[in-house]
Amino acid sequence: MRELVHDPIETSIMLHVTYDDVLDAVPRVREVLPATPLYEWPGLGELLGCRFFLKHENHQPVGAFKVRGGVNVVGRLNDEDTKRGIVGCSTGNHGQSLAFAARRFGVPCTIVVPRENNPGKNRAIRSLGAELIEHGRDFDEAKAYVENELESRGLRYVHSANEPPLIAGVGTMAREIFDELPDPDVILVPIGLGSGVCATALVAKTLSPNTQVIGVQSEGAPAVARSWKTGNHETTERADTFAEGLATRAPAEMTLAIMRELIDDVILVGDDELRRACYWILEHTHNLAEGAGAAALAGAYRCRDRFAGQTVVGILSGGNLDISELPRILEAGRAFRENG
């Protein structure tokens, strides 16, 4: 029986990704993906009391930032891994990322998602040519199925966080921010397992050490934030949030270690705050954000007094909203207008 394998050149979770790894990923990612827009939105800035920019990763061809990591991982596979294929676990965006990259480079791809996952993300994964398996009640159960049950397939397992080339690929997002805005005061990044916030902090601490990099996680799925704050490996029994990109019950070893070394803070926000932020993004920018994609704005609003007068960048990490959630988002916006 063959085991699931990680990249043999970087097997230790203690071997952190370097800025040079990000630079190595830039041409590989740029060959496939153009830079995404970084726009300042004055209406959001007025709401927050600061200069506020959004990095529009919702403009990626799969609607989310994860595709950068997928392209970098799959684009550097050896011949054996390319032939036998890859497998990943996802609530949607990592899966779409791998499926997109696998189609681009001609690699077989299998993605495991939780049962009752976002149906739009499931359709997108299938439409990109990947085999989709639905298993488990949430991400962590689906992940356990991949790691414990699929080893007989001998596929190259691409973890959504403990994967140095993936983090390096995602780091190209932050490099683009600093190409346009060299010294923002704060960058706010949604946290699921932390690949985005780790990659952003890695680049920021190299190019602009005074820039604060702050993660934003759901109050209903706070395991990574608690682990970062306590120094212990914290888990929760449930991930109670509609924002599937934030819905994790346990941290990942590599990203947690990087977070402890590099990021400045973590903010927790509730589902009502996420829905309200989705509404504001739709109202002010005419972009549709998924729950995780709106987390940076939600965090900026919760801490608006703290960030007043500063230059703040929020990562709009994805736009793949389950449309069934849209009525609740519109209601959250109307309620805020009425109640202030």
Sequence and secondary structure as in RCSB ss.txt:
>XXXX:A:sequence
MRELVHDPIETSIMLHVTYDDVLDAVPRVREVLPATPLYEWPGLGELLGCRFFLKHENHQPVGAFKVRGGVNVVG
RLNDEDTKRGIVGCSTGNHGQSLAFAARRFGVPCTIVVPRENNPGKNRAIRSLGAELIEHGRDFDEAKAYVENEL
ESRGLRYVHSANEPPLIAGVGTMAREIFDELPDPDVILVPIGLGSGVCATALVAKTLSPNTQVIGVQSEGAPAVA
RSWKTGNHETTERADTFAEGLATRAPAEMTLAIMRELIDDVILVGDDELRRACYWILEHTHNLAEGAGAAALAGA
YRCRDRFAGQTVVGILSGGNLDISELPRILEAGRAFRENG
>XXXX:A:secstr
    B  TTS  TTS   HHHHHHHHHHHHTT     EEE HHHHHHHTSEEEEEEGGGSTTSBTTHHHHHHHHT
T  HHHHHH EEEE SSHHHHHHHHHHHHHT  EEEEE TT  HHHHHHHHHTT EEEE SSSHHHHHHHHHHHS
GGG  EE  SSS HHHHHHHHHHHHHHHHH S  SEEEEE SSSHHHHHHHHHHHHH TTSEEEEEEETTS HHH
HHHHHSS    S    S GGG  SS  HHHHHHHHHH  EEEEE HHHHHHHHHHHHHHH     TGGGHHHHHH
HHTHHHHTTSEEEEEE B    GGGHHHHHHHHHHHHHH 
